[in-house]
């Protein structure tokens, strides 16, 4: 069950980043003139809420599993983030980033092996 919570934590982290990216894109980025509007936009607030949920789950995960295991596994968020950038935003992701993501996943598999 703790591993499922860790996976949900990772998904919430990435979902929060996606929400923030959407919110920032809707307003053309962030600058002094639109700071208040951006910070209180629905997408930015959703991202904050997702991060809050993720943090609560992280507390539970930390209470049940060793930090030396779960902290490196949380790096899977980087690999999922690269996929999300490509899939959700249509970003061009060069080969070296895909290779880096594969290295992260391989490292997670090695760390999780018993």
N, C-alpha and C positions, 0 to 999 in steps of 0.2 A: 504493500500500500504506500509506503514511503517513496518508492521509486515512481509510482504513478503521480504522486504529489510533486515530485521533482520534475517530471515531464510536463505537468500542467504549469508549474512555475516557469519553465523555459518557454512554453507556448505563450503564456501571458506576457512575458518579457518581450518577445518578438511582436506580439499583437499590439502591445503598447507603443513600440517603435513605429509600427505601421500606422497606427492612429495618429501619432505625432507628425509623421511625414505627410500624411494626407492633410492634416490641419494646417501645416506650414505651406504646403503647395496651394491650398485654397486661398491663402492670403499673400501669395507671392514672397514667402519668406518672412523673416521677422526683422523689424527695424524700429527705431524710436517712434515713428508715426503710427504704427499699428500694433504696438506692444500690448496694450490692454485688450484690443480686439482679438489678437491671436491667443493670448494667454487664457482667455475665457471662451474660446470657441468650443463647440461641442466635441470636436475630434481631439483637441488638446486635453480637455477635461476627461474624456474617455480614456486617453492614454494614461493620465494620472491615476484614474481609478483602477485600471489594469495593473499598473505598477504597485499600487497599494495592495491589491489582492495577491499579487506575486510575492510581495514582501511578507505578507501574512503566511503564505504557504512556505516560504523560505524558512521562517522561524520554526514551523512544524518539522520540516525536513531536517534542519540543523539539530533539532532535539532528538531525532531518531537515527541519524546516520552520521558517520565520521566526516568531518570537514575535508579531510584529505581525499575523500572519495567524491563528495557531492560538488565541491567547488570546481574541480576540473571538469566534471560532467556538465556543469552549467555552461561551459564554453560551447556546448552544442548550439546554444542560442546564436552564436556567430555564424555557424554553418547554415542554420535555418534562416537566418537573416539574409544571407547571400541569396539563397533560393527565393525568399520572399521579394527581395529587390528585383530579381529577374522576372518572377511570375506575376507579382502584383503591380509593379511599377514599370515593367518592360525595360528595365535597365540592362544595358549591355555589360555582361560580366566576362572579363577576360579569363583565359585559360588558367593563368597563375592563381586567380582567386578560387576557381573551382578546385584546383589542386590543393590549395591551402585549406579549403573546407574539407576535402577528403582526408587530409592529414589530421585535422581536428577530430573528425569522426573516428578515424583509426586510433588516435590517442585515447579517445573516450572509451572505445571498445577494449583497448589494452588496460586502461585503468579499472574498468568495470569487471574485467575477468577475474575469476576467483582462483 
